[in-house]
Amino acid sequence: MIFIIKRYVLEIQTDGAYTMSHAFENLRSFHMLAECLNYGRAAVNLNIDQSTLTRRINNLELSIAFKLFERSKNKTVLTGAGK
């Protein structure tokens, strides 16, 4: 996990279009979803809508090139990279 965060922060520093506040919000969203393992509850806890949470997680996964969660209709679990 530390490797992923370091890689993510390094990418943020080299990409001027992506601000540190966006990075913080994406990491905060990841942490809440990892705690809740439920998009709806995590979104409520973050005071955002579920589509915003989904977009943040997708952006984070794209930027680090790792899938962090396995999603199914009824279940969300952390992948090996997400742990």
Secondary structure as a PSIPRED ss2 file (coil, helix, strand):
# PSIPRED VFORMAT (PSIPRED V4.0)

   1 M C   1.000  0.000  0.000
   2 I H   0.000  1.000  0.000
   3 F H   0.000  1.000  0.000
   4 I H   0.000  1.000  0.000
   5 I H   0.000  1.000  0.000
   6 K H   0.000  1.000  0.000
   7 R H   0.000  1.000  0.000
   8 Y H   0.000  1.000  0.000
   9 V H   0.000  1.000  0.000
  10 L H   0.000  1.000  0.000
  11 E H   0.000  1.000  0.000
  12 I H   0.000  1.000  0.000
  13 Q H   0.000  1.000  0.000
  14 T H   0.000  1.000  0.000
  15 D C   1.000  0.000  0.000
  16 G C   1.000  0.000  0.000
  17 A C   1.000  0.000  0.000
  18 Y C   1.000  0.000  0.000
  19 T C   1.000  0.000  0.000
  20 M H   0.000  1.000  0.000
  21 S H   0.000  1.000  0.000
  22 H H   0.000  1.000  0.000
  23 A H   0.000  1.000  0.000
  24 F H   0.000  1.000  0.000
  25 E H   0.000  1.000  0.000
  26 N H   0.000  1.000  0.000
  27 L H   0.000  1.000  0.000
  28 R H   0.000  1.000  0.000
  29 S H   0.000  1.000  0.000
  30 F H   0.000  1.000  0.000
  31 H H   0.000  1.000  0.000
  32 M H   0.000  1.000  0.000
  33 L H   0.000  1.000  0.000
  34 A H   0.000  1.000  0.000
  35 E H   0.000  1.000  0.000
  36 C H   0.000  1.000  0.000
  37 L C   1.000  0.000  0.000
  38 N C   1.000  0.000  0.000
  39 Y H   0.000  1.000  0.000
  40 G H   0.000  1.000  0.000
  41 R H   0.000  1.000  0.000
  42 A H   0.000  1.000  0.000
  43 A H   0.000  1.000  0.000
  44 V H   0.000  1.000  0.000
  45 N H   0.000  1.000  0.000
  46 L H   0.000  1.000  0.000
  47 N C   1.000  0.000  0.000
  48 I C   1.000  0.000  0.000
  49 D C   1.000  0.000  0.000
  50 Q H   0.000  1.000  0.000
  51 S H   0.000  1.000  0.000
  52 T H   0.000  1.000  0.000
  53 L H   0.000  1.000  0.000
  54 T H   0.000  1.000  0.000
  55 R H   0.000  1.000  0.000
  56 R H   0.000  1.000  0.000
  57 I H   0.000  1.000  0.000
  58 N H   0.000  1.000  0.000
  59 N H   0.000  1.000  0.000
  60 L H   0.000  1.000  0.000
  61 E H   0.000  1.000  0.000
  62 L H   0.000  1.000  0.000
  63 S H   0.000  1.000  0.000
  64 I H   0.000  1.000  0.000
  65 A C   1.000  0.000  0.000
  66 F C   1.000  0.000  0.000
  67 K C   1.000  0.000  0.000
  68 L C   1.000  0.000  0.000
  69 F E   0.000  0.000  1.000
  70 E E   0.000  0.000  1.000
  71 R E   0.000  0.000  1.000
  72 S C   1.000  0.000  0.000
  73 K C   1.000  0.000  0.000
  74 N C   1.000  0.000  0.000
  75 K C   1.000  0.000  0.000
  76 T E   0.000  0.000  1.000
  77 V E   0.000  0.000  1.000
  78 L E   0.000  0.000  1.000
  79 T C   1.000  0.000  0.000
  80 G C   1.000  0.000  0.000
  81 A C   1.000  0.000  0.000
  82 G C   1.000  0.000  0.000
  83 K C   1.000  0.000  0.000
